[in-house]
């Protein structure tokens, strides 16, 4: 629980700080007097004045704000004194020139300031993706040929091939995705062929001589195989059932309840379909055979594809697929990181479209509680995943803040855009009505999200 709280506050603080820093730095570039820069809302827990700005950490962590002098068009001198903190700090006068107030700036300058927060959040996500790829490298998991079946009384069965064998080499050559086994068999005919296979973590040599098939008129082995990934474990989530059982990176899962596990897909399917049921795992870790009884716990997974996004409950033990790491250049990291971030952006926008049109499950919606849980989960997977979660959360915050309704930044942007085009400010009465309507929508949305959050977490 403590790790979850710390991870949540860390994620929130980073994303909020970057958002408010965007507003802050662009306001400074436009010579606006920034009275307060706060992480959080409400009473200030810590505060320090540097130069003309008071920097603070406030008690309610769900957000933050930059307070500008003359932020409201109808501001008067008393308001400026309250903004400056003069009502709380003894006899300090701030003589703020009118040209340094927010209201004195042009519509284009105001648009720059309000949109800077969301854009900084979007930029943060991009930089994290690029930095993550550069720092961690590219994750590679090469598929292998896995024996599905050796036909009864066939040369392969007689030679001793078993279901789940992973074919590594044929005649001393790597057995890759491009290898044409039928061509090799045709060339060898009655000659013995030497296969190197991996079985339950052990490397074995299997000798087989192709046999003539009278029905087809061809030499055959009687071996069926497919391209897949071995049941080898990569990352293991700390404090998960797998972690508690002693499974670590590099473990080869051999059997579950005495049934052979032949691929990672096979492994995941067995776990997903066994929520709450005890399973006996046997695996090999560093050439040592180990076993443990593990009970999968509840996790949410996406269901199927198509137009509708569904989330269902399934079993999980906290394991990831094995991968190897390849270092890449910084330029290549920019290309790959930008591409991955672009795909994530398209996915987020696609989900929002499906949610608005009713094609997304309510279980896919997450509020503060779900976000906190996810932050804790990502921290348990490792800092790399936590960093990518920050990028994901930051992008979502950017998109959310660009909604063209008040009090979001997108709503203010629209107001100043209208002012820029029309040459005059929006009528204050109209602005107040828009603000009140926006707050009502925001409150309803917050209540709905919180209710769904509680339902999803505790159902």
N, C-alpha and C positions, 0 to 999 in steps of 0.2 A: 504493500500500500504506500509506504514512504517513497519508494522509487517511482511509483506512478505519479504521486503528487509533485515530486521534484522534477520529473521529466515534463509533466504538463506545464508547470510554471516556467520551466526553461524554454520550451517551445513557444509558449504564449509571449514571454518577455522578448525573445528574439524577433518574432514576427511583428509585435506591436512596436518595438523600438525602431525597427527598420521603416515601418509605415509612418510613424510620427517624424522620424528623421527626414524622410522625404519631404513632408510638409515644411519642416523646420529649415532645411538647407535651401530650398527654393524660395522660401519667404525671405531668408537672409540675403540671397542673391538679388532679390527685388527690393532690398532695403526696407523690409517691414520689421517693426519693433515686435519681437517675440517676448511676451511677458512671462509665459510659463511653458515648460516642456515637462509633461508628466507621463509616467508609465503607471496606468491604473487610474481609477476615478475615486471621488469621495475625499475624506480627510487624508491629509498627507502624513505618511509615516516618517519619511526622510525628505529633507529638502536642503538645497544649497544654492545660493545665488552666486553665479559667476558672470561678471559683466552686467549686462542689462537683463539677463534671463534667469529665472528661478527654475532649477531642475529638481524634480520631485519623483518619489515613488509613493503612490497612494494606495489606500487600503483595499479597494476593489480591483482585482487584477484583470478583469475581462475587458481590456481595451486601454486607451490612453488618449491624450489630447495635447495639442499645441494651442495656446491662447494668444491671439494677436491683439495688439492695441487697435482700437477702432474696428473690431470685428463686425459689430452691428452698425448699420448706417445711422441709426438714431442715437448712437452713443454720445454721452455728454461728459463733462469733466469729472463728475462724481464717479461715473462708470470707469473712466480711465484710472482713477485713484484705486478703485476696488480691484481692477485688473492688475495693477502694479503691485498689489499686496500691501499698499500703504495703510489699509485699515488694520493689518495684522502686524506690521513692522513699524517700529517707533520712528516717527517724524523724518521719514525719508521721502523726498519729493522727486518725482520723475517728470521732467519737462519733456514731453513727447511731441515733437513737431508734427503738424497735421500731415505733412508729406510722407511721414513714416508710418502712418496708420494704414490698416488693411483697406478701409473704405476709400482711401484716397487713390488707390491703385487702379490701373486701367482694367477693363474686363478681361483682356488677354492675360495680364499678369495674375489676376485672381484665378483664371482657369489653370494656369501653370501650377499655382500653389496647391489647389485642391486635388488636381489629378496626380500630383507628384507622389502622394502616399501610396495609392494602388500601383502605380508604375514601379515604385521601389520594391514593393512586395513581389511583383512579377519578375523584376530583375534579380531579386534575391534567389528566387527559385531557379532561374537560369544559371546563375553563378554557382549555386550548390551542385547542380547536375554536372556542370563542366568540371568543377573542382573535385567532385566525387569520382568521376571517371578518370581524371588525371592522377589523383592520389591513390585510388584503389586498383586502377587498371581495368581491363576488360575481362568479364567473367566468361569462361569457355567451358562448355560441357559437351564433349564429343560423343555422339551416339555409337553404340557397338551392335554387332550382329548377335542376336540372341536366338538360341535354338528353341523353336516352338514344339517340334516333334520329330522323332526318328521313326519312320514307318516300320511296322512290325516285320521282322525277318529281312529287313533291308540291310545293305552293307553298313549303313550308318548305325543301325541298331546293334548289329553284330560286333561292330568296332567298339561300341560302348558309349556312344553319344547319349547324353541325358538332357531332358527338358530343363532349360535355364542355363545351359552352358553358354559362355560368351566366347565367340570365335575371335581369337586375336591374330593368328597368322595361318597362312596356308603355304606349304613348301618354302618356309623361311621368309615369306613376304607378308607385309601388313595386310590384314583383311579389312579393307576400307569400304566406304560406300560405293566406290567406283569399281570394286573387284567383280569380275564376271566369273562366278563359280562354275556355271555351266560350260564356259569356254575351257576352264582349267580341267574339268572332268573329261570333256571331249578329247583334250590333248593327251590325257594320261591313260584313259581307257583301262586296260588291265594292270596298270602300274599302281603301286602303293603310293598314297598321298599322306603327307604328315601334317596334321592340324595341331595347332597350339590353342588350348582353350583355358578359360578361367572358370573354375567350379568351386563355389563356396569359399572364395578367397585363395584357393590353391591353383597354381598353374600346372596343367597336365598336357601330355603329348598323346594324341590319339591317331593311330594309323588306320587308314581305311582304303580299300581297293574298290573302285567303281565297278558296279555290276551291270550286265547287259539286260535291258528291259525289252522282252519280246513284243509287248503291246505297242510300245512307242518306237522301237527300233533304235533306241539310244542308250548310251551308258549313263547310269544314274547312281546317286548315293542314297536316295530315299530320305533326304534331309530337308525339313522345312524350317525357315528361320525368318526373322524380321529385324528391322532396324529400331532399336530402342535404347533407353538409358538404364544402366544397372542400378540396383537398389542400394546405392552408396550415399551416405549421409554427408551433407555439407554443414551449414550452420545449424546449431541447436539452441533453441530459446532457453535462456537461463530460468531456472525455477519451474520449467515445464515438466510433464510426466517423463519425457525422454531424458531430460537432464537429470532428474532425480534418480532415474534407473541406471545412469552411468553411460548412456550413449553420448559419444562425442564425434567431432568431425572426423571423417575417414572411415567410420564404421560401415561394414557390409552386412545388411540384414539378410539372413539366410532363410529362416522359416518363421512363420507365425502360426501358433497352435499346430505345430508339426506339418504344416503345409508349405511347400517350397514357394519362395517369393522370387519371381524371375525377372522383374523389372521395377523401376521406380513407380511407374504408373500402377502396376499391380499392388505395390506396397501402399500407395496413397488410397487406392480404392478400398482395400481391406480395412484401413484405419477409419476412413470416412463412414463406412457402413457399420462401424462397431462402437458407436457412441455409448458410453457407460458400461460396456462389456469388457471383462478382463481378457487380455490377450497375452499369450506367452511368446515373447520375442527371443529368438536366438540370433546372435550376430557375432562377427569377428572384428575385433579391435586390436590393431597392432599385432596381428598374428596370434591373438589370444581369443579363444572362444568364450563368449559370455552369454548369459541369459537372464531374463527378468520378466515378471508379470507386470504389464502396463495397462492402465485403464484410460482410453481416450476420453478427453473432456470436450465440452461443447465449444464449437467455433462456428462462425458464419462464413459461408462460401458462396460465390456466385453460381447460379444454376443455368446451365445451357447458354445459348446465344440468342440470336434473333433480335426482334424489335424490343421486346420487353425485358427489363432488368429484374431478375429475381434473386433473392438471397435466402438460403436455406440453412438450417442447423445441421451440423455434421460432427463427426468425431475428429479430434486432433491430438497429437502428442508433442508438438513443438519441434518439428524437424524440417529442414530444407534440403533441396537437391544438391548433390555434390557439384562443385565447379573448380576449375583451375583459373589462375590469374595470369594475364599477360599484360605487361607494361606497354604503354603507348606514349607517343609524343604529345606535347601540349597542343599542337595544332590539331592532331587527330582527336584529342579529348574535346576540343571546341566543337568539332564537327559531330562527333558521336553524342556528346552531352546535349548540344542544341537540338539534334534530331530526336533524342529521347524526351527532352522537355517539350518539344513541339507535339509529339504524339500524346504526351500526358495532357497537354492543354486541350487538344482535340477531344480526348476521352472525357475530360471534365465537362466541357461544353456540351458534348453529346449526352452525358448523363443528365445535366440540367434540363436539356430539351426534353428528354424522356420523362423526367420528373414532372415538369410543367404539363406535359400532355397526358400524364397518368400512366405512362409505360414503365415506371420504376417502382419497385417495392418500397413500402414505407420502412422496411427493415434496413434499407440501404442509406437511410437518412441518419445523420449524426449531429448531435448538439454538444454542449460542453462536457457532459458526462462521457459520451462515447469518445470524444476527442481526447479526454484525459486518459481513458483506458487504452486507446490506440497509442498514445505517447508512451505510456508505461510499457506496453507490449514491444514497441519498436526499440526502446532502451534495453529491454531484455534480449533482443536479437543482436544488439550491438550498435555502436555509435554510427556506423555507416548507414544503417536503416533509419535511425533516428534523424539523421541529417536529411535524408530523402523525404521523410515525413514532414520535416519543417518546410521543405520546398513545396510539397503537395499542399500543405495547409496554407502557406503563404500565397500560393497561386489562387486557391479558393477564396481567400480573404480579398485579394485584388479584384477578382471577378465580382464578388458580392458587393464590394464598395463602389463598383462602377455602375450599379443599378441606377437608372435615371429617376430615382425618387428621393425626396428629402427624408431624413437628414443625411443620407449617404453622400459620399463625395461626388458620385455621378449625378445626383440631383442638383447639387450646387454648381457643378460644371454646366449643366443645362441652363440654369438661371443666368450664369454669366455669359454663356453663348448667346442667349436671347438678347441680353444687354448689348453684346458686341454687335449683333446683326441689326437690332432696332435702333441703337444709339441712345437708349435710355434704360434705366434700371426697371426691373419688374416691380409693379405696384406692391407696396408693403402689405396691403390687405390680401392680395392674391398670394403673396409669398407666405403669409401667416397661415392661410387656409391650406396651402400645399404642405407646409411644415406640420400642421396638426394632423392632416390626413396621413402623411408619411409616418408620423409617430404611432398613429392608430394601427396602420398596417404593420409597422415594426413590432409593436407589442403583441399583436395577434400572431405574427410569425414566430416571435420568441416563445410565446406560450405553447404554440403548436409544436415547435421543435423540441422544447423541453419535455412536453407530454410524450411525444414519440420517443425521445431519448430514454425516459424512464420506463416506457413500455418495452423498448428493445432490450434494455439492460436487465430489467428485472423479470421479464416474462419468461 
